Amino acid sequence: MNNKEIMDYAEEAIIHTYNRFPVVLDHGDGVYLYDVEGKKYLDFAAGIAVCAFGYNVKEYNDALKAQIDKMIHVSNLYYTQPMAEAAHKLVNACGLKKVFFTNSGTEAIEGAIKLARKYAWTRDNGSTDHEIIAMNHSFHGRSIGALSVTGNPHYQEAFKPLIDKIVFAEYNNLEDVASKITDKTCAIIMETVQGEGGIYPATREFIQGVRKLCDEKDILLILDEIQCGMGRTGKMFAYDYYDVKPDILTVAKALGCGVPIGAFVAGEKVEKALVAGDHGSTYGGNPLATAAANVVFDMFESRHILDNVNEVGAYLGEKLASLVERYDFIKETRGLGLMRGLEFTIPVGNIVAKSIANGLLIISAGTNIIRFVPPLVITKENVDEMYEKLDKILSEVQ
Ligand SMILES: *Cc1c(COP(=O)(O)O)cnc(C)c1O
């Protein structure tokens, strides 16, 4: 079947919750993907900030194949070595205490919410009226709990009632957050760098101020690093830029580099809040998924991924800044490392579609922002190739 035939075949049997791009991808190699007709694409999307090493990477594939031959799944009724190792590696990388593995980002958020509520429930002798402060323009996932803290009314509207007692505040506005705190507030949840909302890094003043408020009032700080964590910004976790630590961290996307795995990680204060029976998952942390996380952490070290993100990320930042200079319809560029946005004064849908047709996979964040979240192994030459393709399209659009 060719591209068109497979697209039609897919639409017959798949619920249309995505307006997919008209491409049927078949395989990848390095930072390139190929469709079923053999057309080549430079990948600056990485499966939405997931595939940190790109595609067809021998060390990663071999680790998964070896685990497949041993066992893929046993459930959480038993211990496995891959899970134990992955938990230690994640704890060492983030500086918190204990891990619960999930199968996705949204489930990590669900767990983080449950952990925060359980901590507050125990502390306050069983009271069940705790509030959580979340941010406008945030994105935390699509399950009901995660959707409830996602500050985008458009995603929420048709699915109400959502979970109760969520209060929204303005991101990077410390005064607004402070004004929303009550004696019922048990947690504040936010992304360290807002992703879907348009690539907005927290300001230092804001995140440190929120941390201070949380410390003063025994409120838990939940940092969602599902997109900005795992080296994406040039630090292993973006909060390392700000000298703060969360009480609860959520991770997913690049944690498995394509094998579905997420996690929430508990800091000292909350590491004992959940006890046997409080939470569970049939698949969560299974040997295949945690074998993936293990090889991912190993390769981050052996391949000096953070060094590459810092070097090539800075270069990407310069190139994007030069586009801001050159085109009137580009407003500004923001971001850290290899998580960058280019904000336009016009909708970017057409530019994204043209890029894909010209062999460059990029994605948007909101209507006016192009998001650059390439594999973390991308080179300066790859950035130049992206720049040339995009520049050509922008000059045509102009
Ligand atoms: C992608 C994302 C999620 C949701 O993760 P899923 O694996 O799609 O459920 C949550 N938070 C942030 C910041 C994300 O980028």
PDBQT file of the ligand as one rigid body, heavy atoms in Angstrom, charges set to zero:
ROOT
HETATM    1  C1  LIG A 401       3.401  14.923  26.936  1.00  0.00    +0.000 C 
HETATM    2  C2  LIG A 401       3.201  15.541  28.266  1.00  0.00    +0.000 A 
HETATM    3  C3  LIG A 401       2.356  14.952  29.238  1.00  0.00    +0.000 A 
HETATM    4  C4  LIG A 401       1.495  13.745  28.943  1.00  0.00    +0.000 C 
HETATM    5  O1  LIG A 401       2.256  12.624  28.631  1.00  0.00    +0.000 OA
HETATM    6  P1  LIG A 401       1.550  11.398  27.865  1.00  0.00    +0.000 P 
HETATM    7  O2  LIG A 401       2.636  10.353  27.823  1.00  0.00    +0.000 OA
HETATM    8  O3  LIG A 401       1.146  11.902  26.531  1.00  0.00    +0.000 OA
HETATM    9  O4  LIG A 401       0.394  10.957  28.671  1.00  0.00    +0.000 OA
HETATM   10  C5  LIG A 401       2.290  15.541  30.479  1.00  0.00    +0.000 A 
HETATM   11  N1  LIG A 401       3.002  16.633  30.782  1.00  0.00    +0.000 NA
HETATM   12  C6  LIG A 401       3.820  17.230  29.881  1.00  0.00    +0.000 A 
HETATM   13  C7  LIG A 401       4.600  18.446  30.272  1.00  0.00    +0.000 C 
HETATM   14  C8  LIG A 401       3.924  16.710  28.592  1.00  0.00    +0.000 A 
HETATM   15  O5  LIG A 401       4.699  17.323  27.682  1.00  0.00    +0.000 OA
ENDROOT
TORSDOF 0
